[in-house]
Amino acid sequence: MLTAIVSASASFMDGSAMIRGAVPTVSRPAVAPIMQVNVFDQMKDAADKAAKEVKGAAAEAIVKEKVAAKLAKAQEKYDIPEQYVNVMGGFFTSYMTEVYKAGNDVDYYEKVLTDLFRTVLERSKEPYKFEPFHKAMREPFDYYALGNDFASGVINAADSPVKGMEQITKIQEQVAAGDNVVLYANHQSEADPQIFSVLLDPIVPGFAEQTIFVAGDRVTTDLLAQPFSMGRNLLCIFSKKHIENPPELKSEKSRHNRNVMKEMGRMFKDGGKIIWVAPSGGRDRKDANGEYEVAPFDSKSIEMFRLMADKAGRTTHFYPLSMLTYNVCPPPEQVGGAVGEQRTVKFSPAALHFGEEVDLEEYQAGCVVDNFPADCVEGPEMREKLRDLLTEHIHSIVQENYSGLTEEMATHEAFKK
């Protein structure tokens, strides 16, 4: 698609040649060599940056034209909902432009994009229906590999840190022994499961593949998200925000959610499961300063998993997980938008930090935070207070570790504003 970028971008001369042509041949006072080097380096950097920007703009123009042509041809054969034509056009253009600018194999990722495009078109004719528990579809077509291959084109994995490897080792040992593990995570990108896999598969094979993600209805009903979701192990639940919309489906959605809870209970009893859940119920958003912050956690969500674990009668371990992923595929500015939201991507690193296990037995004893009231007594009000304190405690760990990731990544070119 992009093997021949317009000649205007190709005609940008070597940075050093531009610099030579820009220096007048007149007598000047002697300049210290180090100053000359600094000035020339700055001029060369500016020239290189300008060349990249022109090449990037040229690439985007070519990609946009080719994607539009493909969509127009597809629209003749498939009944693609109108709102998805614009979404797919913007997303695919953004993706291939970033692949090119990153210097990745354009031909390879164009083939990956074609596979995704084909599955989206198939779903437009017959949307996939997700059961309460969806097992990753690996054959005859491997949707897990498709999602990872696609995400790898815009993830700078080489510069992506994974913190808390010692916790991952403990988790693997606990799961091997038949215990369950719940990862309480913040959630920033629709591609979080794929980013999770791209970063972890090379260093802990099988860990991400066996993880079960608690997924809201947006990623199971959006046509562009469906192929990615089909490749994951999912507990598919309708969120509180969407269960009453439309009203005539409330009963059906409530029944579906009850079946999800039954399936989850069975999993906890079976043991040996890793379950990822975002207790915030949605993606992080920017604060007043324009910085992403970890969204507040829902105490009822935290409590539900604790009660589920207790009822199963099998040991369950709870770990906080901080994810810095927004730069790869940012969430929209608005909250609670309609299915079919616009997507953009950016070639960028991401980061994970697995925090130390949180002992919920201490929570039950009223000792989850320092200096907890000595006169703590049992009762509904105290249980609610303890639940809220536990939630704040877990959230504070995720936030602290997340802040550490943002500080570490702040100097990376992709995160500079």
Secondary structure, 3 states (H helix, E strand, C coil): CCCCCCHHHHCCCCHHHHHHHHCCCCCCCCCCHHHHHHHHHHHHHHHHHHHHHHHHHHHHHHHHHHHHHHHHHHHHHCCCCHHHHHHHHHHHHHHHHHHHHCCCCHHHHHHHHHHHHHHHHHHHHCCCCCCCEECCCCCCCCHHHHHHHHHHCCECHHHCCEECHHHHHHHHHHHHCCCEEEEEECCCCCCHHHHHHHHHCCCCCCHHHHEEEEECCHHHHCCCCHHHHHCCEEEECCCCCCCCCCHHHHHHHHHHHHHHHHHHHHHHHHCCCEEEECCCCCCCEECCCCCEECCCCCHHHHHHHHHHHHHHCCCEEEEEEEEECCCCCCCCCCCCCCCCCCCCCCCECCEEEECCCECHHHHHCCCCCCCCCCCCCCCHHHHHHHHHHHHHHHHHHHHHHHHHHHHHHCCCHHHCC
